[in-house]
Every structure is written in structure tokens, then in C-alpha cells.
Amino acid sequence: MSSIAIVGAGPGLGAAVARRFGREGYDVALIARDRTRLDELVDGLAAEGITVRGFTADVRRPQELTNALEETAATLGPVEVLQYSPVPHRDFMRPVLETGHRDLVGPVEFSVYGPVAAVRQVLPGMRRLGRGTILLVNGGTAAVPHPDRAGTSIAFAAESAYGHLLHERLAGEGIHVAQLVIPGAIVPGHARRDPAVLARSLWGMHQDRHGFRHYADDLDS
């Protein structure tokens, strides 16, 4: 069986990706901090006929994330697709001249330590399968830093660099690493930034396996 683990799953993009991959026969693991909301999301998707399990973890606590992904593999089998897409905290978005070194701890834990821990946990299983996909989802500051959003601009840049290095290193092993940059907010009903549209884009990236960085919309949108 094939499985996808969605880290930072919520009722918008996470649920839409779960539906898209679930329709294609993937078992789905949802990983999030809030147990109550996670259970509600799992119950709703299960009622739609999707094989889905929920696991709690805070991405800023690498061991929790590692444990959740380990439990995912024990429950659903090796993770073939990893999506890392938690929504950054508002307090990560301070103006650059008001950002001190301590203000960068959270963003770096969130966007660097988290994905590194997740990738290192699932990579052995992907290598045993001989295939895999790692999908990083970021906001527009991953591509164009913003002076009023220093934390995400700096941390997303580091996450992007890590992802690009993985893309180059793992392509020869049948493991595709790609990034989807979503400028602006995810908006239900939007032609390009509706959750279902974004889920379709992520499915296409998994299937087509071309290039590292992809854009959901124009950067000035």
C-alpha cells in the first residue's frame, strides 16, 4: 500500500490533499498539534471513504514529529509521499529591524529543524521502496523576502536551500523533492489558490517529477 504523510494538516489544504491522494488509493496520515481538531478532520475524511489516521506532534519538537512519522510507518506502511506544510505563526512575521536573534528561534525550529527531522525519518523507508516524493509548501517569502516578515523570509530561505539540496542529491534514487510556493493566502473559490486547486497542483508535482520550485500563482498576486 502507498501512503502520504501530511505534516501540519488542517481543514483547508491538508484536507484537500488528503482527498486528492485518497482518491488515488493512498492511505493518509495527518499530523498536527491539536488532537481535538485532528480527530474531527480524520472522522470527516473517513466518512468520505478515505483510509486516514491522525497523529499528534508539534513540528517545533523534532522528537514528537519523528515519533509520529515512525508510528505512521508502523500503522500504514512506509511513507511514499511526505508533505511538509504547517502554517507559520503570526509572531514569526516581525519587521527586520525589530527582529533579534531570539526571534528567529521559532521560525528556524518550524521551517528548518522540522523538515530535516521529518525527511530523515521517512527517507530510509523511501529508499527501501525505491521511490518517494517530498513536497515542501511555503509562502511567497520563500522566493522574495519581505522586510516586514523577517522570520519567515529567513527561515523559508533556509528550508528552500535544504529542499533544493535534497532535490539534487536524491533524484538519482527515484526520490523527487519539490517546493510549491503559494503567494498570498489560500482562498476557497480562487482560481489558483483554492485548496482543491492547490491539491491538484501537488498531485501533479508528485506525478510529473520535474523541477524543484513551482508557483501556485504570480508572486505579485
Residue, then its C-alpha position, 0 to 999 in steps of 0.5 A: m500500500s502507498s501512503i502520504a504523510i501530511v505534516g501540519a494538516g488542517p481543514g483547508l489544504g491538508a484536507a484537500v490533499a488528503r482527498r486528492f491522494g485518497r482518491e488515488g488509493y493512498d492511505v493518509a496520515l495527518i499530523a498536527r498539534d491539536r488532537t481535538r481538531l485532528d480527530e474531527l478532520v480524520d472522522g470527516l475524511a473517513a466518512e468520505g471513504i478515505t483510509v486516514r489516521g491522525f497523529t499528534a506532534d508539534v513540528r517545533r519538537p523534532q522528537e514528537l514529529t519523528n515519533a509520529l512519522e515512525e508510528t505512521a510507518a508502523t500503522l500504514g506502511p512506509v511513507e511514499v509521499l511526505q508533505y511538509s506544510p504547517v502554517p507559520h505563526r503570526d509572531f514569526m512575521r516581525p519587521v527586520l529591524e525589530t527582529g533579534h536573534r531570539d526571534l528567529v528561534g521559532p521560525v528556524e525550529f518550524s521551517v528548518y529543524g522540522p523538515v530535516a527531522a521529518v525527511r530523515q525519518v521517512l527517507p530510509g523507508m523511501r529508499r527501501l521502496g525505491r521511490g518517494t516524493i517530498l513536497l515542501v509548501n511555503g509562502g511567497t517569502a520563500a522566493v522574495p523576502h519581505p522586510d516586514r516578515a523577517g522570520t519567515s523570509i529567513a527561515f523559508a530561505a533556509e528550508s528552500a536551500y535544504g529542499h533544493l539540496l535534497h532535490e539534487r542529491l536524491a533524484g538519482e534514487g527515484i526520490h523527487v523533492a519539490q517546493l510549491v510556493i503559494p503567494g498570498a493566502i489560500v482562498p476557497g473559490h480562487a482560481r489558483r489558490d483554492p485548496a482543491v486547486l492547490a491539491r491538484s497542483l501537488w498531485g501533479m508535482h508528485q506525478d510529473r517529477h520535474g523541477f524543484r520550485h513551482y508557483a501556485d500563482d504570480l508572486d505579485s498576486 
